[in-house]
């Protein structure tokens, strides 16, 4: 019986590490989504204000 419980423990550890990996991926995706939503408009704003400047001179 101890062998079986040891095997179950190792399986459980594999699944928890996999779950942790998935959680990290989800958090990374959320952070990336946040970055894109917040930073991209700012970058676009800066680019649109910077690019026309040489034309005016």
Secondary structure as the mmCIF struct_conf table of DSSP 4:
data_model
#
loop_
_struct_conf.conf_type_id
_struct_conf.id
_struct_conf.beg_label_comp_id
_struct_conf.beg_label_asym_id
_struct_conf.beg_label_seq_id
_struct_conf.end_label_comp_id
_struct_conf.end_label_asym_id
_struct_conf.end_label_seq_id
HELX_RH_AL_P HELX_RH_AL_P1 UNK A 2 UNK A 51
TURN_TY1_P TURN_TY1_P1 UNK A 52 UNK A 52
HELX_RH_AL_P HELX_RH_AL_P2 UNK A 53 UNK A 56
#
